[in-house]
């Protein structure tokens, strides 16, 4: 008989090590992951290079083209909103069709969008390509609106400790790739080729183009096996109860994600633009600052796993998020770029670093046959509010309100911490347990 998610969590309380992530990098590679998982993780690492480059440069490119802060926010919103619409379609579809073909289609579309930006300076083409590929949104290497496909595929290939290790690798590779991509934005100025000409910005889209081709090759190398037919529940009452328990957990997750998504949207997609307007810095300084944030997030991932083993996942995430919240509040009150950039970078340890431990359990919220649907709800609940955020933040920054967006984001992050603890704190196993959430914050 299949256990409900709630009963499964209770069962795991008798096995403290079940959800206890490893505390050392060495144990991440102690066992070899399946071929498909290795390919998907490598594809995420490759994809994140291009995303890191556009996070550090796309809003600056739009500013150089003469777009206002509000317009920049609306362009970012269009990409996020289009991604949410696609997620609504693609997520449930992934439970019924080839995930490999869906991801190949995504990489082809991303490559076409990057190529279009490279070969033409037309602003309409730029906006259309950005809407399609989500340039500048920063998904830590996830496959945009196709991320439920990626997540469900990994969850299907491995379970237990192997799944947690795979998702920890997934988050870490995404952070590392984003950091390298953001750092590469600073290379042209170091070589004496600044961004005084708009063509210099377009050359940067070579990175997402090459990343898409690399990810395409890795996904094509996978070998998708036939799906096992889901187990049939003979008792209709049991089936109804299982769905009810699953749906209750997903609704709680959706609400916390919505609050977190709006908080992220107000600041994260516009941070490069904010650094430019607030301190007058360009890509040569902003790229390394963002790279440091992503690099430190990899250390945060290890810290989150170490803490969750000792104090439990809910308490670990809550504690780390509180520290991150304090740093978020300090950023807009920094007198110079070095201090603000340092706070933003170190905040990556405590905010982004929790992504892996939160994603690991989200994959186990439902049974396998509903995993694509659950991942869709999780992603939509973040993407839709996140799409609204850049318009608010861009409008405020354009008006010279450099502190207000951070105050709004901090208030929302505080509410997220309260809801997270309230909803999932009672489900915390006594030793080394876990909580439920999913976000590439």
C-alpha positions in Angstrom: 0.0 0.0 0.0 1.3 3.4 -0.9 1.8 5.8 2.0 0.7 9.4 1.9 3.3 12.2 1.9 2.4 13.0 5.5 2.7 9.4 6.6 5.9 9.0 4.7 7.4 12.0 6.5 6.3 10.5 9.8 7.8 7.2 8.9 11.1 8.9 8.2 11.2 10.2 11.7 12.1 6.7 12.8 15.1 6.9 10.5 16.9 10.1 11.2 19.5 9.6 8.5 17.0 9.2 5.7 16.7 12.9 4.9 20.1 13.9 6.4 22.2 15.3 3.6 25.9 14.8 3.6 28.1 17.3 5.3 31.2 16.8 3.2 31.8 17.3 -0.5 33.6 14.0 -0.7 30.5 12.0 0.1 28.6 13.7 -2.8 30.8 11.8 -5.2 31.0 8.6 -3.2 28.6 6.8 -5.4 28.3 7.0 -9.2 25.0 8.6 -10.4 23.2 7.1 -13.4 24.2 8.1 -16.9 21.1 10.2 -17.5 21.5 12.1 -14.3 25.1 12.9 -15.0 24.1 14.2 -18.4 21.3 16.3 -17.0 23.6 17.7 -14.3 26.3 18.5 -16.8 23.7 20.2 -19.1 22.6 22.4 -16.1 26.2 23.4 -15.5 26.7 24.3 -19.2 23.4 26.1 -19.4 24.2 28.2 -16.3 27.2 29.7 -17.9 25.1 31.6 -20.4 22.5 32.5 -17.8 25.2 34.0 -15.6 26.4 36.2 -18.4 23.0 37.6 -19.2 22.2 38.2 -15.5 25.3 40.4 -15.3 24.8 42.2 -18.6 21.3 42.1 -20.0 19.7 44.9 -18.0 22.9 47.0 -18.6 22.5 46.4 -22.3 18.9 47.5 -22.2 19.9 50.6 -20.2 22.6 51.4 -22.9 19.9 51.1 -25.5 18.0 53.9 -23.7 15.3 51.9 -22.0 14.0 53.3 -18.7 13.9 51.3 -15.5 10.2 50.7 -15.9 10.7 49.4 -19.4 13.5 47.2 -18.4 11.3 45.7 -15.7 8.5 45.2 -18.2 10.8 43.3 -20.6 12.0 41.1 -17.8 8.4 40.6 -16.7 7.5 39.5 -20.3 10.1 36.8 -20.2 9.0 35.5 -16.8 5.3 35.6 -17.6 5.8 33.8 -20.9 7.9 31.2 -19.0 5.0 30.8 -16.5 2.6 30.2 -19.3 4.8 27.6 -20.9 5.3 25.9 -17.5 1.5 25.5 -17.2 1.6 23.6 -20.5 4.9 21.7 -20.3 4.8 20.5 -16.7 1.7 18.2 -17.0 2.8 17.3 -20.5 6.0 15.9 -19.1 4.1 13.2 -17.3 2.7 11.9 -20.6 5.4 12.4 -23.3 9.2 12.2 -23.8 11.1 14.4 -21.4 14.2 14.1 -23.5 12.4 15.5 -26.6 11.0 18.4 -24.5 14.4 19.4 -23.2 15.9 19.2 -26.7 13.2 21.5 -28.0 14.0 24.0 -25.2 17.7 24.1 -26.0 17.0 24.6 -29.7 14.7 27.5 -28.9 17.3 29.0 -26.5 20.1 28.7 -29.1 17.9 30.3 -31.8 17.0 33.2 -29.5 20.7 33.9 -28.6 21.7 33.7 -32.3 19.0 36.2 -33.3 20.3 38.7 -30.8 23.9 38.3 -32.0 23.2 38.8 -35.7 20.8 41.7 -35.5 20.7 44.9 -33.5 16.9 45.2 -33.9 15.3 46.0 -30.6 12.1 44.2 -31.5 14.1 41.1 -32.1 15.9 41.5 -28.8 12.7 41.8 -26.9 11.1 38.8 -28.7 14.3 36.7 -28.1 14.4 37.8 -24.4 10.7 36.8 -24.0 11.4 33.4 -25.5 14.6 32.6 -23.7 14.2 34.6 -20.5 17.5 36.5 -20.8 18.5 38.1 -17.5 16.1 36.3 -15.2 18.8 34.1 -13.6 17.5 30.5 -13.1 20.7 29.1 -11.7 21.0 26.9 -14.8 17.5 25.5 -14.7 15.8 24.9 -18.0 13.4 27.8 -17.6 9.8 26.9 -18.1 11.0 23.3 -18.8 12.5 23.0 -15.3 9.6 20.7 -14.1 10.7 18.3 -16.9 14.3 18.3 -15.7 13.3 18.0 -12.0 10.8 15.2 -12.6 13.3 13.3 -14.8 16.0 13.4 -12.1 13.5 12.3 -9.5 12.5 9.4 -11.6 16.0 8.2 -12.2 17.2 8.1 -8.5 15.6 8.1 -5.1 16.6 8.3 -1.4 20.1 9.5 -0.7 21.1 9.3 -4.4 18.3 11.8 -5.3 19.4 14.2 -2.6 22.9 14.0 -3.7 21.9 14.5 -7.4 19.8 17.6 -6.5 22.6 19.0 -4.3 25.0 18.5 -7.3 22.4 20.2 -9.5 22.2 23.3 -7.4 26.0 23.5 -6.9 26.7 23.2 -10.6 24.2 25.9 -11.4 25.8 28.3 -8.9 29.3 27.6 -10.2 28.2 28.0 -13.8 26.4 31.3 -13.1 29.4 32.6 -11.3 31.8 31.8 -14.2 29.4 33.3 -16.7 29.0 36.5 -14.7 32.8 36.7 -14.3 33.3 36.3 -18.1 31.4 39.6 -18.5 34.3 41.4 -17.0 36.8 39.9 -19.5 36.3 42.4 -22.4 37.1 45.5 -20.3 40.2 43.7 -18.9 41.4 43.2 -22.5 40.8 46.8 -23.3 37.5 46.3 -25.1 34.9 48.0 -23.1 31.1 48.2 -23.6 31.1 51.7 -25.2 29.8 50.1 -28.4 26.5 48.3 -28.3 27.9 45.5 -30.5 30.1 44.5 -27.5 27.0 43.6 -25.5 25.7 41.5 -28.4 28.9 39.5 -28.5 28.2 38.4 -24.9 25.2 36.4 -26.2 27.8 34.0 -27.7 27.9 32.5 -24.2 24.2 31.5 -24.0 24.5 30.3 -27.6 27.4 28.0 -26.9 25.8 26.9 -23.6 22.6 25.9 -25.4 24.6 23.8 -27.9 26.6 22.2 -25.1 23.4 21.3 -23.2 21.8 20.1 -26.3 24.6 17.7 -27.0 24.5 16.4 -23.4 20.7 15.9 -23.4 21.0 14.1 -26.8 23.4 11.7 -25.2 20.8 10.6 -22.6 18.9 7.3 -23.0 15.3 7.7 -21.9 13.9 4.4 -20.9 10.2 3.4 -21.2 8.1 4.6 -18.3 6.9 2.1 -15.7 3.1 2.1 -15.4 1.9 3.6 -12.2 0.7 1.3 -9.5 -3.0 1.0 -9.5 -4.7 1.8 -6.1 -7.6 -0.5 -5.7 -9.2 1.4 -2.9 -10.9 4.6 -4.2 -11.1 6.0 -0.7 -7.3 5.5 -0.3 -6.6 7.2 -3.6 -8.8 10.2 -2.7 -7.0 10.5 0.7 -3.6 10.3 -1.0 -4.5 13.1 -3.4 -6.0 15.2 -0.7 -2.8 14.9 1.5 -0.6 15.7 -1.5 -2.7 18.6 -2.6 -2.7 20.1 0.9 1.1 20.0 1.0 1.4 21.5 -2.4 -1.0 24.4 -1.5 1.2 25.3 1.4 4.3 25.1 -0.7 2.6 27.3 -3.4 1.8 30.1 -0.9 5.3 30.2 0.5 6.8 30.1 -3.0 4.5 33.0 -4.1 5.7 35.3 -1.3 9.3 34.3 -2.0 8.9 34.7 -5.7 7.6 38.3 -5.4 10.5 39.2 -3.1 13.0 37.8 -5.5 11.5 39.5 -8.5 11.7 43.0 -7.0 15.5 42.8 -6.7 17.3 39.9 -8.2 16.7 40.4 -12.0 17.5 44.1 -11.6 20.6 43.9 -9.3 23.1 44.7 -12.1 20.9 47.7 -13.1 20.7 48.8 -9.4 24.5 48.7 -9.0 24.8 50.8 -12.2 22.3 53.4 -11.1 23.2 53.5 -7.4 27.0 53.5 -7.7 27.7 54.2 -11.3 29.6 50.9 -11.8 29.7 49.0 -15.1 30.1 45.3 -16.2 33.8 45.2 -15.2 32.9 45.6 -11.6 29.4 44.2 -11.5 30.3 40.9 -13.2 32.9 39.8 -10.5 30.5 40.9 -7.8 27.7 38.7 -9.1 30.2 35.9 -9.7 31.3 36.0 -6.1 27.7 35.7 -5.0 27.2 32.6 -7.0 30.5 31.1 -6.0 29.8 31.6 -2.3 26.3 30.0 -2.8 28.2 26.7 -3.4 29.6 27.0 0.1 26.1 27.8 1.4 24.8 24.6 -0.2 27.4 22.5 1.8 26.6 24.5 5.0 22.8 23.9 4.5 23.3 20.2 4.2 25.6 20.2 7.2 23.1 22.1 9.4 20.1 20.1 8.2 21.8 17.0 9.4 22.3 18.4 12.9 19.3 20.7 13.6 16.8 19.7 10.9 16.1 21.1 7.5 13.3 23.6 8.6 15.4 25.0 11.3 18.5 25.1 9.1 16.7 26.9 6.3 15.0 29.3 8.7 18.3 30.2 10.5 20.2 30.7 7.2 17.4 32.8 5.7 17.3 35.1 8.8 21.0 35.8 8.4 20.4 36.4 4.7 17.6 38.8 5.5 19.8 40.9 7.7 22.3 41.2 4.9 19.6 42.1 2.5 18.5 45.0 4.7 22.1 46.2 4.9 22.8 46.4 1.2 20.8 49.6 0.2 22.3 51.4 3.2 25.9 50.7 2.2 27.8 53.9 1.4 30.0 52.5 -1.4 29.9 49.7 -4.0 32.5 47.5 -2.3 30.4 47.2 0.8 27.1 46.6 -1.0 28.7 44.1 -3.4 30.3 42.3 -0.4 27.0 42.0 1.5 25.3 40.8 -1.7 27.9 38.2 -2.3 28.0 36.8 1.3 24.2 36.8 1.3 24.4 34.1 -1.4 25.8 31.7 1.2 22.7 32.1 3.4 19.9 32.6 0.8 20.8 30.7 -2.4 22.7 28.1 -0.4 19.4 26.5 0.9 18.1 25.7 -2.6 19.4 22.2 -2.8 18.0 21.0 0.5 14.6 22.5 -0.3 14.4 21.0 -3.8 15.3 17.5 -2.6 12.1 17.0 -0.6 9.9 18.9 -3.1 10.6 16.0 -5.5 9.0 13.6 -3.0 5.8 15.5 -2.3 3.8 13.3 -4.7 3.8 9.9 -6.2 5.7 9.5 -9.5 2.7 9.8 -11.7 1.9 13.3 -10.4 5.4 14.6 -10.1 5.2 16.7 -13.3 2.0 18.3 -12.1 3.5 19.0 -8.7 6.6 20.5 -10.1 4.4 22.7 -12.4 2.5 24.1 -9.4 5.7 24.7 -7.5 7.3 26.6 -10.4 4.2 28.6 -11.3 3.6 29.7 -7.8 7.1 31.3 -7.9 7.2 32.5 -11.5 3.9 34.4 -11.6 4.7 36.7 -8.6 8.3 36.9 -9.7 7.2 38.2 -13.1 5.5 41.1 -11.3 8.5 42.0 -9.2 10.7 43.6 -11.9 8.1 46.1 -12.9 7.8 47.3 -9.3 11.6 47.3 -8.8 12.4 48.9 -12.1 9.9 51.7 -11.6 11.2 52.5 -8.2 14.9 52.4 -9.3 14.0 54.7 -12.3 12.5 57.2 -9.8 15.7 57.1 -7.8 14.2 55.1 -5.0 17.2 52.9 -4.3 16.3 51.7 -0.9 12.6 51.1 -1.2 12.8 47.9 -3.4 15.0 46.3 -0.8 12.7 47.3 2.0 9.8 45.6 0.1 11.9 42.6 -0.6 13.0 42.3 3.0 9.4 42.5 4.3 8.4 39.7 1.9 11.4 37.6 2.8 10.5 38.0 6.5 6.9 36.9 5.8 8.3 33.9 3.8 10.4 32.8 6.8 7.4 33.0 9.1 5.2 31.0 6.7 7.9 28.5 6.1 8.3 27.8 9.8 4.6 27.9 10.5 3.6 25.5 7.7 6.5 23.0 7.9 8.0 23.4 11.3 5.7 20.8 12.9 6.7 18.3 10.3 10.4 18.6 11.3 11.8 15.2 12.3 13.5 15.3 15.6 17.0 14.6 14.1 18.2 15.3 10.7 14.8 15.7 9.1 13.5 17.9 6.3 11.1 20.5 5.2 9.2 21.2 2.0 9.9 24.0 -0.4 11.3 24.6 -3.8 12.7 27.8 -5.1 15.9 28.9 -7.2 16.2 31.9 -4.9 
